[in-house]
């Protein structure tokens, strides 16, 4: 378990930081949390490469539990428009995180014997796409009504029709938020290949 501690601490740090930074806007379409959250995929992939599928899944579940704790705390912080973390968004975040991260682990494992960059890149791109689709659809789509009128009232601002990313076809605001979020995750997935390669090499040598 000791060998997993750095990964566990890294994942917990990423989840906590992302939950805090998501409260701060960056331009019209993003929050600062969009730049920290994708690092969770880097942590998962490192643990998978160094210690295997079981270790990676343990780190994912720790991140999931930390995320739930953050959501519970956020739900008790009342802002002028309601709780900092509405129940609908908390549920969307939990489902998206666990599904996407476990998918990342499985894809990485299937591709682990190929060229070094294929597994982390493919697993992160696919996992982050699923994460974005699940989170924004569950959290904001008007087609999902199971949370009730009260929950809808907290997020109906995201239903306003606006040009996609300010210049495209008309679409609900949340679609622009999702596209921008996915763009950041894609950029981070590409950039993370460098630290992934460096850290795998150094940590593998250290444990040899």
N, C-alpha and C positions, 0 to 999 in steps of 0.2 A: 504493500500500500504506500510505503514511503516514496517509492519511485514515481508514483502518480501525483504526489503532492504538488509539484510545480504546475502540472497541467490543471489540477483542481483549482489551485489558487488563481491561475491565469484565467480560467473560464469564469470563476466567480467574479473576478475583477472586471472582466469584459461585460458580464451581465449587469452588474451593479452600475458600472459607468454608463452603459447604454440606457438603462432605466432613468438615470439622472439627466443625461444629456439630451434625451428625447424631448425634454421639456423646453429646450432652447432652440428657437427657429434659426434657420440659416437660409435667407432668401425666401422665395415664395413656396418652394416645393420640398424643402429638406429640413431636417433637424441635425444637430451635431451628433446625435446618437446613430445616424445613418452611417457614419464613418467608423464608429467603434464596434458596432454590432457584428459586421462581417468578419472581424478578427476571430470570432468564435469558431468559424470554419477552419481557420489556420490552426487554432489550438487542437481541435478535433483531429485534423489530418496529421499533425505532428505526433499526437499520442497514438494514432492508428499505425503510422509508419514505424515508430520506435518500439511500441509495446503490444500492438495487435488490436483486434476488434473488441475484445472484452474490455480492455483498458479504456479504449476510446468511448465505449458505451457508458462506462462508469462515470467518466468525466462529463459526458452529455447529461446524465441523470442528475449530477450535482448541479450543473448549470440550470437545469429545469427546476429543481427545488429552490435554488437561489432566486430564480425568476418569479416563482410563486410567492416567496417571502416579500420580494420587492413590490409585487402587485398588491399584496395584502396591506403593506405599509402605505403605498400610494393611494389605496382606496379610502384610507382614513384621513388623508390630507385634503381638506376642502378648499377649493379655489372659488373664484367668483362665479364660475360657470358649472360648478359641481366638483366631484372628487377628481384628484389628479390622474387617477387611473380608473376609469369606469369599468364595470364588470365585463361588458361586452369586449372591450379592448384587452382586458386581462386574459379572458378566455381565448381570444384570437391569438394573442402573443404566445400563450402556453402551447396551444395546438400547433402553431406554425413552427415554433422552436423545436419541439420534440420530434415532430414529423420530419422536418428538414434535416436536422442533425443526424437522426438515425438513418435517413436515406443517404446522407453524405458518407456515413460510416460504411454502409453496405456497398455503395458504388466504388468507394476507394478500395475496399477489400477485393472486389472483383478485378480491379485494374492494377493492383499493386505490383504485379510482376512485369509490367510494361516499362517504357521509358519513364524516367523519374518524375517528369512534369505531368504526365497524362492523368494519373490518379488524383492528385490534388486539384488540378484544374477542372477536370470533368466533374468530379464529385462536388466541388464548390459551386460551379456554375449551375448544375442541375439542382443541388440542394437549395441554393439561394433563390433560384427561380420559384421553386415550390414554396419556400418560406414567404416570399413576397406575395405570391398569388393567394396563399391561404390566409395570411394575416390581413391584407387589405380587403379581401372579399368578406371574410367573417366579421371584421371590425367595422366596415363601412358600407357594404353593399346594401342598397335599399331592398333588394330581392330577398334578403334574409330577415325575416320578421319574428323569429321565435323568441327574441329577447324582450319583446313587448314595446309598447309605445313609449314608456319611460326611458328605456335604453336608446330608442331611436331619437328621442328629443335631444340627447346628449351629443349625437354625432350627425344630425341632419344638415349641419353646415357643410358637410363633405359631399352632399348631393347636388350642390349648386352646379349648373352646367357652365363650363368655362372652356375656352380654347385649350386643347391639349398642350401642356407645357407652355402656355401663353401664346402659341401661334398655330396650333394644329386644328383639327376638327373639334367640334363641340363634344364634350364628354363630362361626366361628373368630376368634380374636383379631386375626389379620392383616386381616380384613375391616373391623373397627372402625378399625384403623390407616389403612387405605386411605380410608375414608369421611372421617375427620378430616383427612387429608392433602388430599383433594380439596376439602374445605370451605375450607381455608386458601388453596389455589390459586385458588379462585373469588373469595374476598375480595380477594386480592392483584391478580387480573385487573381487578376493578372499581376498586380504589384506584389502580392503575398508569395508568389513563386520564389522570389529572391530570398526573403528571410527563411522560407521553408527549406530551400536547398542548403543555406548556410547553417541553420540550426540542426538539421538532420545530420549533416556531416560532422559538426562539432560535438553534438551529443552522442552520436554513435562512437566517435573516437574516445570520448570521455568514459563511456561505459565498457569499452573493449578491454 
